[in-house]
Every structure is written in C-alpha cells, then in structure tokens.
C-alpha cells in the first residue's frame, strides 16, 4: 500500500487513474505474480475507476497474469523470428517438463506463450520472471529448468555468449579501411538505378 501511495504522488491531481499500470504491477508483485478478481476490484476502487477499465488493461498486456503462476514463470516468445529460430522445440520441452501452459507444476513452475518480447535479434527468447534468456538451444533450456529445480542460480542474457545483440565471436570480423571502402563502393544504392535509367 505504501508503494502504491508513493506511485500515485507521481501523477497530477485528478489524473491518478493514469497510474494504473504501475499499480497493477506492484499488486501483482505482492501477490506471487498474479492478479486475482478481488485485487482487480480493489484497484478499481483505489483508483476510482470502473472495474472494466482495470480489466481492459489487465487483459491487454501479457505482463499481467490473471491466473496463479509458479515461483518461476516462463514466458516464451512464439512470434516469427523466435519461431524460425527454434521456439517450437523449446515449447515442446516446456510442455514435456512443466505440463500444459497456464498450469502450475507440482514443483512450482509455469509457462505461457507470448507475442514478441522485443529482443528478436537474440531469438529464441524466454523471459523467466523479470529476466531475459536469449539465443536458447533446447539443451540450454533443459539445463535452466534442471538448475531451477535444484535451486541453482541461472544466468540471464545470451546463451551464445554474445554481448547484448552483438555478433557472436565466430562471425565477428574487424574490417580494414580498404575493405570498408570496397563494400561502400559496391553497395547497392536504392533509387540511383531508377534515376540513371
Ligand atoms: S520475435 Fe521473439 S523477441 Fe521478437
């Protein structure tokens, strides 16, 4: 409640309803990762908004969970770049290891498929709680699940040891000045051909 009240102070008088996303997020964090109907009602009253306005936001963003989730909640991206990079195989593994999506396993894991997580350069991507796990192969995901089950720390970020979305070392090459010039010279310049034609 203290956090929610502090959040409200960031908004002008009469515009407190604009704090809805932050308030839902705080409430979800404090309720083991999900928003129950009671919480939605409470927030509607707290922000003096119709309950349907709160529901609209809570159902629009996949960051909000309307069902209980596990201590470790996996959100796997199923959008095209991740799908082309192997997310279907990762999904099969999640199904095998954890069960159907949106259910919580006996050992407190859950998963759900979501749309693009905005890290397509590092596809395939899974968000586990607040962190991203990227460039995942099936074996990487299996190791992550095993480590979580045995209480070990897991490493967020790229599993190809890339720095953010920089090329991996295998494909990285520092070009010489001459090589850069050569590439620039031969580069297709869209529009020029049309003009010269
Ligand atoms: S398509 Fe998966 S992160 Fe964008």
Boltz pocket constraint, residues with backbone or C-beta under 6 A from the ligand:
constraints:
  - pocket:
      binder: B
      contacts: [[A, 77], [A, 78], [A, 79], [A, 80], [A, 81], [A, 82], [A, 83], [A, 115], [A, 116], [A, 117], [A, 118], [A, 119], [A, 120], [A, 121], [A, 123], [A, 124], [A, 125]]
      max_distance: 6.0
